[in-house]
């Protein structure tokens, strides 16, 4: 019975960490994008071209986010339990 409870707790911690990382990542990315758009809007003469040039995501940050969401929950679950 105890291993089943521990497995459930581990899954719950994993899901909570993933959900928290997703919400925090979305919040940080949204603020970053809004800040960049405001900066471009007020400092650039050619707004449309500058938005297209600065658009997209960084492959490095994308890879870091994938690795973080893949390995952090398991690591935290191991360290906490």
VMD Tcl script that builds the backbone (N, CA, C; Angstrom):
set m [mol new atoms 243]
animate dup $m
set s [atomselect $m all]
$s set {name element resname resid chain x y z} {
  {N N UNK 1 A 0.826 -1.204 0.000}
  {CA C UNK 1 A 0.000 0.000 0.000}
  {C C UNK 1 A 0.865 1.261 0.000}
  {N N UNK 2 A 1.961 1.241 0.758}
  {CA C UNK 2 A 2.833 2.408 0.831}
  {C C UNK 2 A 3.454 2.770 -0.515}
  {N N UNK 3 A 3.931 1.792 -1.314}
  {CA C UNK 3 A 4.490 2.165 -2.626}
  {C C UNK 3 A 3.463 2.817 -3.550}
  {N N UNK 4 A 2.205 2.406 -3.440}
  {CA C UNK 4 A 1.161 3.006 -4.275}
  {C C UNK 4 A 0.946 4.463 -3.879}
  {N N UNK 5 A 0.941 4.730 -2.587}
  {CA C UNK 5 A 0.778 6.100 -2.106}
  {C C UNK 5 A 1.967 6.953 -2.538}
  {N N UNK 6 A 3.172 6.418 -2.429}
  {CA C UNK 6 A 4.369 7.154 -2.836}
  {C C UNK 6 A 4.348 7.432 -4.341}
  {N N UNK 7 A 3.875 6.472 -5.123}
  {CA C UNK 7 A 3.781 6.682 -6.569}
  {C C UNK 7 A 2.774 7.782 -6.882}
  {N N UNK 8 A 1.657 7.768 -6.174}
  {CA C UNK 8 A 0.651 8.808 -6.376}
  {C C UNK 8 A 1.187 10.182 -6.000}
  {N N UNK 9 A 1.891 10.257 -4.876}
  {CA C UNK 9 A 2.470 11.526 -4.434}
  {C C UNK 9 A 3.512 12.010 -5.450}
  {N N UNK 10 A 4.310 11.101 -5.950}
  {CA C UNK 10 A 5.326 11.458 -6.938}
  {C C UNK 10 A 4.689 11.997 -8.220}
  {N N UNK 11 A 3.639 11.355 -8.681}
  {CA C UNK 11 A 2.935 11.819 -9.877}
  {C C UNK 11 A 2.287 13.180 -9.620}
  {N N UNK 12 A 1.712 13.354 -8.445}
  {CA C UNK 12 A 1.078 14.634 -8.112}
  {C C UNK 12 A 2.108 15.757 -8.064}
  {N N UNK 13 A 3.269 15.498 -7.477}
  {CA C UNK 13 A 4.334 16.507 -7.425}
  {C C UNK 13 A 4.815 16.820 -8.833}
  {N N UNK 14 A 4.986 15.796 -9.647}
  {CA C UNK 14 A 5.437 15.987 -11.018}
  {C C UNK 14 A 4.454 16.862 -11.798}
  {N N UNK 15 A 3.181 16.574 -11.682}
  {CA C UNK 15 A 2.175 17.367 -12.391}
  {C C UNK 15 A 2.120 18.800 -11.865}
  {N N UNK 16 A 2.244 18.969 -10.551}
  {CA C UNK 16 A 2.217 20.310 -9.966}
  {C C UNK 16 A 3.410 21.136 -10.438}
  {N N UNK 17 A 4.583 20.524 -10.489}
  {CA C UNK 17 A 5.773 21.241 -10.946}
  {C C UNK 17 A 5.639 21.595 -12.419}
  {N N UNK 18 A 5.155 20.682 -13.234}
  {CA C UNK 18 A 4.981 20.962 -14.655}
  {C C UNK 18 A 3.967 22.081 -14.883}
  {N N UNK 19 A 2.879 22.038 -14.155}
  {CA C UNK 19 A 1.855 23.072 -14.280}
  {C C UNK 19 A 2.420 24.422 -13.851}
  {N N UNK 20 A 3.130 24.453 -12.726}
  {CA C UNK 20 A 3.721 25.696 -12.235}
  {C C UNK 20 A 4.747 26.245 -13.221}
  {N N UNK 21 A 5.590 25.377 -13.759}
  {CA C UNK 21 A 6.580 25.814 -14.755}
  {C C UNK 21 A 5.895 26.364 -15.999}
  {N N UNK 22 A 4.825 25.738 -16.421}
  {CA C UNK 22 A 4.106 26.191 -17.615}
  {C C UNK 22 A 3.476 27.562 -17.389}
  {N N UNK 23 A 2.831 27.742 -16.260}
  {CA C UNK 23 A 2.189 29.026 -15.958}
  {C C UNK 23 A 3.236 30.120 -15.796}
  {N N UNK 24 A 4.314 29.824 -15.064}
  {CA C UNK 24 A 5.375 30.807 -14.867}
  {C C UNK 24 A 6.056 31.148 -16.196}
  {N N UNK 25 A 6.330 30.154 -17.006}
  {CA C UNK 25 A 6.946 30.390 -18.307}
  {C C UNK 25 A 6.070 31.236 -19.206}
  {N N UNK 26 A 4.779 30.961 -19.217}
  {CA C UNK 26 A 3.845 31.743 -20.019}
  {C C UNK 26 A 3.821 33.190 -19.546}
  {N N UNK 27 A 3.786 33.396 -18.247}
  {CA C UNK 27 A 3.768 34.745 -17.670}
  {C C UNK 27 A 5.041 35.513 -18.033}
  {N N UNK 28 A 6.196 34.869 -17.850}
  {CA C UNK 28 A 7.464 35.534 -18.156}
  {C C UNK 28 A 7.601 35.841 -19.646}
  {N N UNK 29 A 7.224 34.904 -20.493}
  {CA C UNK 29 A 7.316 35.119 -21.939}
  {C C UNK 29 A 6.376 36.236 -22.383}
  {N N UNK 30 A 5.179 36.256 -21.843}
  {CA C UNK 30 A 4.208 37.298 -22.196}
  {C C UNK 30 A 4.739 38.676 -21.821}
  {N N UNK 31 A 5.277 38.813 -20.609}
  {CA C UNK 31 A 5.832 40.093 -20.187}
  {C C UNK 31 A 7.021 40.504 -21.053}
  {N N UNK 32 A 7.852 39.551 -21.415}
  {CA C UNK 32 A 9.007 39.817 -22.264}
  {C C UNK 32 A 8.554 40.317 -23.639}
  {N N UNK 33 A 7.570 39.663 -24.217}
  {CA C UNK 33 A 7.075 40.045 -25.545}
  {C C UNK 33 A 6.422 41.427 -25.499}
  {N N UNK 34 A 5.618 41.686 -24.507}
  {CA C UNK 34 A 4.960 42.992 -24.393}
  {C C UNK 34 A 6.004 44.096 -24.236}
  {N N UNK 35 A 7.022 43.849 -23.431}
  {CA C UNK 35 A 8.100 44.820 -23.251}
  {C C UNK 35 A 8.836 45.087 -24.569}
  {N N UNK 36 A 9.144 44.029 -25.304}
  {CA C UNK 36 A 9.827 44.197 -26.592}
  {C C UNK 36 A 8.969 44.954 -27.595}
  {N N UNK 37 A 7.693 44.654 -27.650}
  {CA C UNK 37 A 6.799 45.325 -28.590}
  {C C UNK 37 A 6.698 46.816 -28.252}
  {N N UNK 38 A 6.588 47.136 -26.969}
  {CA C UNK 38 A 6.527 48.547 -26.579}
  {C C UNK 38 A 7.819 49.267 -26.959}
  {N N UNK 39 A 8.940 48.603 -26.721}
  {CA C UNK 39 A 10.235 49.207 -27.053}
  {C C UNK 39 A 10.342 49.448 -28.563}
  {N N UNK 40 A 9.958 48.477 -29.353}
  {CA C UNK 40 A 10.017 48.614 -30.815}
  {C C UNK 40 A 9.044 49.680 -31.297}
  {N N UNK 41 A 7.876 49.711 -30.695}
  {CA C UNK 41 A 6.839 50.651 -31.118}
  {C C UNK 41 A 7.286 52.100 -30.939}
  {N N UNK 42 A 7.981 52.366 -29.829}
  {CA C UNK 42 A 8.349 53.744 -29.537}
  {C C UNK 42 A 9.736 54.138 -30.030}
  {N N UNK 43 A 10.562 53.164 -30.414}
  {CA C UNK 43 A 11.922 53.517 -30.822}
  {C C UNK 43 A 12.219 53.252 -32.299}
  {N N UNK 44 A 11.352 52.539 -32.973}
  {CA C UNK 44 A 11.624 52.178 -34.360}
  {C C UNK 44 A 10.750 52.981 -35.317}
  {N N UNK 45 A 11.372 53.361 -36.417}
  {CA C UNK 45 A 10.607 54.079 -37.438}
  {C C UNK 45 A 9.824 53.117 -38.323}
  {N N UNK 46 A 10.373 51.944 -38.557}
  {CA C UNK 46 A 9.714 50.946 -39.401}
  {C C UNK 46 A 9.210 49.799 -38.512}
  {N N UNK 47 A 8.079 50.036 -37.880}
  {CA C UNK 47 A 7.511 49.124 -36.879}
  {C C UNK 47 A 7.264 47.724 -37.435}
  {N N UNK 48 A 6.616 47.614 -38.586}
  {CA C UNK 48 A 6.249 46.308 -39.147}
  {C C UNK 48 A 7.470 45.459 -39.464}
  {N N UNK 49 A 8.460 46.044 -40.091}
  {CA C UNK 49 A 9.667 45.295 -40.445}
  {C C UNK 49 A 10.424 44.846 -39.192}
  {N N UNK 50 A 10.495 45.727 -38.215}
  {CA C UNK 50 A 11.224 45.404 -36.980}
  {C C UNK 50 A 10.526 44.287 -36.193}
  {N N UNK 51 A 9.196 44.304 -36.178}
  {CA C UNK 51 A 8.447 43.240 -35.489}
  {C C UNK 51 A 8.709 41.892 -36.156}
  {N N UNK 52 A 8.699 41.855 -37.469}
  {CA C UNK 52 A 8.952 40.607 -38.197}
  {C C UNK 52 A 10.386 40.131 -37.951}
  {N N UNK 53 A 11.325 41.051 -37.944}
  {CA C UNK 53 A 12.729 40.690 -37.747}
  {C C UNK 53 A 12.988 40.139 -36.340}
  {N N UNK 54 A 12.325 40.705 -35.343}
  {CA C UNK 54 A 12.527 40.267 -33.963}
  {C C UNK 54 A 11.611 39.115 -33.555}
  {N N UNK 55 A 10.701 38.714 -34.432}
  {CA C UNK 55 A 9.716 37.687 -34.089}
  {C C UNK 55 A 10.322 36.307 -33.931}
  {N N UNK 56 A 9.534 35.401 -33.398}
  {CA C UNK 56 A 9.978 34.022 -33.241}
  {C C UNK 56 A 10.555 33.758 -31.863}
  {N N UNK 57 A 10.977 32.517 -31.678}
  {CA C UNK 57 A 11.560 32.133 -30.398}
  {C C UNK 57 A 13.006 31.706 -30.620}
  {N N UNK 58 A 13.769 31.765 -29.566}
  {CA C UNK 58 A 15.161 31.347 -29.617}
  {C C UNK 58 A 15.231 29.826 -29.474}
  {N N UNK 59 A 15.919 29.138 -30.364}
  {CA C UNK 59 A 16.040 27.679 -30.238}
  {C C UNK 59 A 16.726 27.254 -28.939}
  {N N UNK 60 A 17.630 28.068 -28.451}
  {CA C UNK 60 A 18.329 27.736 -27.199}
  {C C UNK 60 A 17.359 27.763 -26.023}
  {N N UNK 61 A 16.544 28.817 -25.931}
  {CA C UNK 61 A 15.575 28.902 -24.837}
  {C C UNK 61 A 14.495 27.828 -24.963}
  {N N UNK 62 A 14.129 27.507 -26.196}
  {CA C UNK 62 A 13.138 26.456 -26.410}
  {C C UNK 62 A 13.677 25.114 -25.903}
  {N N UNK 63 A 14.922 24.808 -26.253}
  {CA C UNK 63 A 15.548 23.565 -25.791}
  {C C UNK 63 A 15.695 23.537 -24.275}
  {N N UNK 64 A 16.065 24.674 -23.691}
  {CA C UNK 64 A 16.202 24.745 -22.233}
  {C C UNK 64 A 14.854 24.511 -21.548}
  {N N UNK 65 A 13.794 25.068 -22.107}
  {CA C UNK 65 A 12.461 24.881 -21.528}
  {C C UNK 65 A 12.021 23.424 -21.619}
  {N N UNK 66 A 12.303 22.774 -22.742}
  {CA C UNK 66 A 11.950 21.361 -22.891}
  {C C UNK 66 A 12.708 20.514 -21.873}
  {N N UNK 67 A 14.005 20.754 -21.748}
  {CA C UNK 67 A 14.807 19.994 -20.788}
  {C C UNK 67 A 14.347 20.248 -19.356}
  {N N UNK 68 A 14.033 21.490 -19.049}
  {CA C UNK 68 A 13.585 21.835 -17.703}
  {C C UNK 68 A 12.277 21.135 -17.364}
  {N N UNK 69 A 11.305 21.186 -18.269}
  {CA C UNK 69 A 10.016 20.558 -17.976}
  {C C UNK 69 A 10.101 19.036 -18.009}
  {N N UNK 70 A 11.105 18.499 -18.684}
  {CA C UNK 70 A 11.252 17.038 -18.752}
  {C C UNK 70 A 11.933 16.467 -17.508}
  {N N UNK 71 A 12.969 17.149 -17.015}
  {CA C UNK 71 A 13.775 16.568 -15.946}
  {C C UNK 71 A 13.562 17.175 -14.567}
  {N N UNK 72 A 13.082 18.409 -14.468}
  {CA C UNK 72 A 12.906 19.039 -13.167}
  {C C UNK 72 A 11.881 18.334 -12.276}
  {N N UNK 73 A 10.705 17.936 -12.782}
  {CA C UNK 73 A 9.747 17.266 -11.894}
  {C C UNK 73 A 10.295 15.986 -11.272}
  {N N UNK 74 A 10.969 15.176 -12.064}
  {CA C UNK 74 A 11.535 13.936 -11.521}
  {C C UNK 74 A 12.617 14.214 -10.488}
  {N N UNK 75 A 13.441 15.207 -10.752}
  {CA C UNK 75 A 14.494 15.559 -9.819}
  {C C UNK 75 A 13.926 16.082 -8.511}
  {N N UNK 76 A 12.941 16.964 -8.597}
  {CA C UNK 76 A 12.325 17.470 -7.379}
  {C C UNK 76 A 11.594 16.375 -6.622}
  {N N UNK 77 A 10.914 15.504 -7.341}
  {CA C UNK 77 A 10.237 14.383 -6.676}
  {C C UNK 77 A 11.207 13.488 -5.951}
  {N N UNK 78 A 12.373 13.254 -6.529}
  {CA C UNK 78 A 13.397 12.431 -5.887}
  {C C UNK 78 A 13.978 13.129 -4.669}
  {N N UNK 79 A 14.238 14.416 -4.776}
  {CA C UNK 79 A 14.829 15.151 -3.674}
  {C C UNK 79 A 13.866 15.339 -2.509}
  {N N UNK 80 A 12.596 15.545 -2.815}
  {CA C UNK 80 A 11.601 15.781 -1.744}
  {C C UNK 80 A 11.271 14.480 -1.026}
  {N N UNK 81 A 11.136 13.411 -1.776}
  {CA C UNK 81 A 10.763 12.144 -1.152}
  {C C UNK 81 A 12.016 11.430 -0.811}
}
mol reanalyze $m
mol bondsrecalc $m
mol representation Tube
mol addrep $m
